[in-house]
């Protein structure tokens, strides 16, 4: 309900501004369509959140109107999956290496390189703590990820070398960081997911590769690993 907690107070302010003590279908639809950009899918989602509140309130006060579910028609579209080739990934990392700030360049080259080499999720990499990198055993510990599970990810020596180079740059710029996270922003604070996605889109344009998302780096290594197993005659099902 995180998104509900952000949007419903705005809707309540909207009702107050229109001096309406109850939810009406017209006001709910007008508020839902006020979304910046006005994408139908997002407007429909905003209306759906109001519908939940309206159902709850109508149980005590039948004057509240529950907007019809199909009032704002939309068709949900999944993002087209992209399987990056090795050369495309190399171009992405090369573009990251030329970002204006040396620390920002090192951060995003290493972050996206880590995703491409290990198949980690973007959220897992952003949440990595300094202590989660085991330099002796050459692995990183991913703590409480999807479904609350933790796991160890073994790293290739080349990945370890890249992490060591990054740490040198990071510690030079942040000798006394305010956060214990492995990857830091220019201000020494945790990376913000939306900023990471924006940077990835910037690098995709600069590198001239197919449009994709950071999670497609994970999908790419998964697909290549499965194909290699089949080519090598490995029993994939087991």
NUFI-654369 format. One record per residue (C-alpha): residue number from 1; residue in one letter; x, y, z. Coordinates in steps of 0.2 Angstrom, whole numbers. Example, Ala and Ser with C-alpha at 12.3 -4.5 7.8 and 13.67 -1.06 7.14 Angstrom:
2
+-----+------+-------+-------+-------+
: seq : type :     u :     v :     w :
+-----+------+-------+-------+-------+
:   1 :    a :    62 :   -22 :    39 :
:   2 :    s :    68 :    -5 :    36 :
+-----+------+-------+-------+-------+
END
This chain:
238
+-----+------+-------+-------+-------+
: seq : type :     u :     v :     w :
+-----+------+-------+-------+-------+
:   1 :    x :     0 :     0 :     0 :
:   2 :    x :    15 :    12 :    -2 :
:   3 :    x :     8 :    20 :   -17 :
:   4 :    x :    -9 :    21 :    -9 :
:   5 :    x :    -2 :    31 :     5 :
:   6 :    x :     6 :    44 :    -6 :
:   7 :    x :    -9 :    46 :   -18 :
:   8 :    x :   -25 :    45 :    -7 :
:   9 :    x :   -20 :    61 :     4 :
:  10 :    x :   -19 :    70 :   -13 :
:  11 :    x :   -36 :    64 :   -18 :
:  12 :    x :   -43 :    69 :    -1 :
:  13 :    x :   -36 :    87 :    -4 :
:  14 :    x :   -44 :    87 :   -21 :
:  15 :    x :   -61 :    83 :   -13 :
:  16 :    x :   -58 :    97 :     0 :
:  17 :    x :   -54 :   109 :   -13 :
:  18 :    x :   -71 :   105 :   -22 :
:  19 :    x :   -80 :   105 :    -5 :
:  20 :    x :   -86 :    88 :    -7 :
:  21 :    x :   -89 :    78 :     9 :
:  22 :    x :   -92 :    62 :    -2 :
:  23 :    x :   -83 :    53 :   -16 :
:  24 :    x :   -92 :    55 :   -33 :
:  25 :    x :   -88 :    46 :   -49 :
:  26 :    x :   -85 :    62 :   -58 :
:  27 :    x :   -73 :    69 :   -45 :
:  28 :    x :   -63 :    53 :   -44 :
:  29 :    x :   -62 :    52 :   -63 :
:  30 :    x :   -57 :    70 :   -65 :
:  31 :    x :   -43 :    68 :   -51 :
:  32 :    x :   -37 :    52 :   -59 :
:  33 :    x :   -35 :    60 :   -76 :
:  34 :    x :   -24 :    74 :   -68 :
:  35 :    x :    -9 :    63 :   -69 :
:  36 :    x :     6 :    72 :   -77 :
:  37 :    x :     8 :    65 :   -94 :
:  38 :    x :   -10 :    57 :   -94 :
:  39 :    x :    -5 :    40 :   -98 :
:  40 :    x :   -21 :    29 :   -98 :
:  41 :    x :   -13 :    15 :   -88 :
:  42 :    x :    -7 :    26 :   -74 :
:  43 :    x :   -24 :    36 :   -74 :
:  44 :    x :   -33 :    19 :   -73 :
:  45 :    x :   -22 :    14 :   -58 :
:  46 :    x :   -25 :    30 :   -49 :
:  47 :    x :   -44 :    27 :   -51 :
:  48 :    x :   -42 :    10 :   -45 :
:  49 :    x :   -34 :    16 :   -29 :
:  50 :    x :   -49 :    28 :   -26 :
:  51 :    x :   -61 :    13 :   -30 :
:  52 :    x :   -54 :     4 :   -15 :
:  53 :    x :   -56 :    19 :    -4 :
:  54 :    x :   -74 :    22 :   -10 :
:  55 :    x :   -79 :     3 :    -7 :
:  56 :    x :   -73 :     5 :    11 :
:  57 :    x :   -82 :    21 :    14 :
:  58 :    x :   -98 :    16 :     6 :
:  59 :    x :  -100 :     2 :    19 :
:  60 :    x :  -104 :    16 :    32 :
:  61 :    x :  -111 :    29 :    21 :
:  62 :    x :  -120 :    24 :     5 :
:  63 :    x :  -118 :    42 :    -2 :
:  64 :    x :  -101 :    38 :    -8 :
:  65 :    x :  -100 :    32 :   -26 :
:  66 :    x :   -89 :    18 :   -32 :
:  67 :    x :   -82 :    22 :   -49 :
:  68 :    x :   -85 :     8 :   -62 :
:  69 :    x :   -69 :    -2 :   -65 :
:  70 :    x :   -68 :     1 :   -84 :
:  71 :    x :   -72 :    20 :   -83 :
:  72 :    x :   -54 :    24 :   -89 :
:  73 :    x :   -51 :    10 :  -102 :
:  74 :    x :   -33 :     5 :  -104 :
:  75 :    x :   -23 :    -9 :  -111 :
:  76 :    x :    -8 :   -15 :  -100 :
:  77 :    x :     7 :   -18 :  -110 :
:  78 :    x :    22 :   -28 :  -104 :
:  79 :    x :    39 :   -20 :  -109 :
:  80 :    x :    47 :   -29 :  -124 :
:  81 :    x :    61 :   -40 :  -117 :
:  82 :    x :    79 :   -36 :  -123 :
:  83 :    x :    93 :   -49 :  -123 :
:  84 :    x :   109 :   -38 :  -124 :
:  85 :    x :   123 :   -46 :  -134 :
:  86 :    x :   141 :   -46 :  -126 :
:  87 :    x :   146 :   -32 :  -138 :
:  88 :    x :   131 :   -21 :  -133 :
:  89 :    x :   135 :   -23 :  -115 :
:  90 :    x :   153 :   -18 :  -119 :
:  91 :    x :   147 :    -3 :  -127 :
:  92 :    x :   136 :     2 :  -112 :
:  93 :    x :   150 :     0 :  -100 :
:  94 :    x :   161 :    10 :  -112 :
:  95 :    x :   148 :    24 :  -112 :
:  96 :    x :   147 :    23 :   -93 :
:  97 :    x :   166 :    25 :   -92 :
:  98 :    x :   165 :    42 :  -101 :
:  99 :    x :   152 :    50 :   -89 :
: 100 :    x :   158 :    67 :   -84 :
: 101 :    x :   162 :    64 :   -65 :
: 102 :    x :   175 :    51 :   -62 :
: 103 :    x :   166 :    44 :   -47 :
: 104 :    x :   149 :    43 :   -56 :
: 105 :    x :   158 :    35 :   -71 :
: 106 :    x :   166 :    22 :   -60 :
: 107 :    x :   150 :    19 :   -50 :
: 108 :    x :   139 :    15 :   -65 :
: 109 :    x :   152 :     6 :   -75 :
: 110 :    x :   154 :    -6 :   -60 :
: 111 :    x :   136 :    -7 :   -55 :
: 112 :    x :   130 :   -11 :   -73 :
: 113 :    x :   145 :   -23 :   -75 :
: 114 :    x :   140 :   -32 :   -59 :
: 115 :    x :   123 :   -34 :   -65 :
: 116 :    x :   128 :   -41 :   -82 :
: 117 :    x :   141 :   -53 :   -75 :
: 118 :    x :   131 :   -60 :   -61 :
: 119 :    x :   112 :   -58 :   -65 :
: 120 :    x :   109 :   -49 :   -49 :
: 121 :    x :    93 :   -38 :   -48 :
: 122 :    x :    95 :   -20 :   -48 :
: 123 :    x :    88 :   -18 :   -31 :
: 124 :    x :   100 :   -31 :   -24 :
: 125 :    x :   115 :   -22 :   -31 :
: 126 :    x :   109 :    -5 :   -24 :
: 127 :    x :   107 :   -12 :    -7 :
: 128 :    x :   124 :   -21 :    -6 :
: 129 :    x :   133 :   -16 :    10 :
: 130 :    x :   152 :   -15 :    11 :
: 131 :    x :   152 :   -30 :    22 :
: 132 :    x :   142 :   -40 :    10 :
: 133 :    x :   157 :   -41 :    -2 :
: 134 :    x :   169 :   -56 :     4 :
: 135 :    x :   186 :   -52 :    -4 :
: 136 :    x :   193 :   -68 :     3 :
: 137 :    x :   180 :   -80 :    -4 :
: 138 :    x :   177 :   -70 :   -19 :
: 139 :    x :   158 :   -68 :   -17 :
: 140 :    x :   144 :   -56 :   -12 :
: 141 :    x :   130 :   -60 :     0 :
: 142 :    x :   113 :   -54 :    -6 :
: 143 :    x :   102 :   -52 :    10 :
: 144 :    x :    83 :   -54 :    11 :
: 145 :    x :    79 :   -52 :    -7 :
: 146 :    x :    64 :   -58 :   -17 :
: 147 :    x :    52 :   -68 :    -5 :
: 148 :    x :    64 :   -63 :     9 :
: 149 :    x :    78 :   -76 :     3 :
: 150 :    x :    96 :   -73 :     5 :
: 151 :    x :   110 :   -81 :    -6 :
: 152 :    x :   128 :   -80 :   -10 :
: 153 :    x :   134 :   -75 :   -28 :
: 154 :    x :   151 :   -81 :   -33 :
: 155 :    x :   161 :   -69 :   -43 :
: 156 :    x :   173 :   -71 :   -57 :
: 157 :    x :   191 :   -65 :   -54 :
: 158 :    x :   189 :   -51 :   -67 :
: 159 :    x :   173 :   -45 :   -58 :
: 160 :    x :   183 :   -45 :   -42 :
: 161 :    x :   197 :   -34 :   -50 :
: 162 :    x :   183 :   -22 :   -56 :
: 163 :    x :   176 :   -21 :   -39 :
: 164 :    x :   193 :   -17 :   -32 :
: 165 :    x :   196 :    -3 :   -44 :
: 166 :    x :   180 :     4 :   -40 :
: 167 :    x :   183 :     4 :   -21 :
: 168 :    x :   199 :    14 :   -24 :
: 169 :    x :   189 :    28 :   -33 :
: 170 :    x :   175 :    27 :   -21 :
: 171 :    x :   186 :    29 :    -6 :
: 172 :    x :   196 :    43 :   -13 :
: 173 :    x :   180 :    53 :   -15 :
: 174 :    x :   171 :    47 :     1 :
: 175 :    x :   185 :    44 :    14 :
: 176 :    x :   172 :    46 :    28 :
: 177 :    x :   155 :    41 :    20 :
: 178 :    x :   139 :    43 :    29 :
: 179 :    x :   132 :    27 :    22 :
: 180 :    x :   139 :     9 :    23 :
: 181 :    x :   132 :     4 :     6 :
: 182 :    x :   144 :    -2 :    -7 :
: 183 :    x :   138 :    10 :   -21 :
: 184 :    x :   136 :    28 :   -17 :
: 185 :    x :   130 :    44 :   -25 :
: 186 :    x :   140 :    59 :   -28 :
: 187 :    x :   134 :    66 :   -11 :
: 188 :    x :   139 :    50 :    -2 :
: 189 :    x :   121 :    44 :     0 :
: 190 :    x :   112 :    28 :    -6 :
: 191 :    x :   108 :    28 :   -25 :
: 192 :    x :    90 :    31 :   -29 :
: 193 :    x :    83 :    18 :   -41 :
: 194 :    x :    74 :    31 :   -52 :
: 195 :    x :    91 :    40 :   -55 :
: 196 :    x :    99 :    23 :   -59 :
: 197 :    x :    86 :    20 :   -72 :
: 198 :    x :    88 :    37 :   -79 :
: 199 :    x :   107 :    35 :   -81 :
: 200 :    x :   104 :    18 :   -89 :
: 201 :    x :    93 :    26 :  -102 :
: 202 :    x :   106 :    40 :  -105 :
: 203 :    x :   119 :    27 :  -108 :
: 204 :    x :   108 :    17 :  -120 :
: 205 :    x :   106 :    32 :  -131 :
: 206 :    x :   125 :    37 :  -130 :
: 207 :    x :   130 :    19 :  -134 :
: 208 :    x :   118 :    17 :  -148 :
: 209 :    x :   111 :     0 :  -142 :
: 210 :    x :    93 :    -6 :  -141 :
: 211 :    x :    82 :     2 :  -129 :
: 212 :    x :    81 :    -8 :  -113 :
: 213 :    x :    81 :    -8 :   -94 :
: 214 :    x :    94 :   -13 :   -81 :
: 215 :    x :    84 :   -29 :   -77 :
: 216 :    x :    87 :   -34 :   -95 :
: 217 :    x :   106 :   -36 :   -90 :
: 218 :    x :   100 :   -50 :   -78 :
: 219 :    x :    89 :   -58 :   -92 :
: 220 :    x :   103 :   -58 :  -104 :
: 221 :    x :   115 :   -68 :   -93 :
: 222 :    x :   101 :   -80 :   -89 :
: 223 :    x :    97 :   -84 :  -107 :
: 224 :    x :   116 :   -85 :  -112 :
: 225 :    x :   119 :   -97 :   -97 :
: 226 :    x :   104 :  -108 :  -102 :
: 227 :    x :   109 :  -108 :  -120 :
: 228 :    x :   127 :  -113 :  -116 :
: 229 :    x :   121 :  -127 :  -104 :
: 230 :    x :   111 :  -134 :  -119 :
: 231 :    x :   125 :  -133 :  -131 :
: 232 :    x :   137 :  -141 :  -118 :
: 233 :    x :   124 :  -155 :  -116 :
: 234 :    x :   121 :  -151 :   -97 :
: 235 :    x :   105 :  -158 :   -90 :
: 236 :    x :    96 :  -141 :   -88 :
: 237 :    x :    81 :  -148 :   -79 :
: 238 :    x :    91 :  -155 :   -65 :
+-----+------+-------+-------+-------+
END
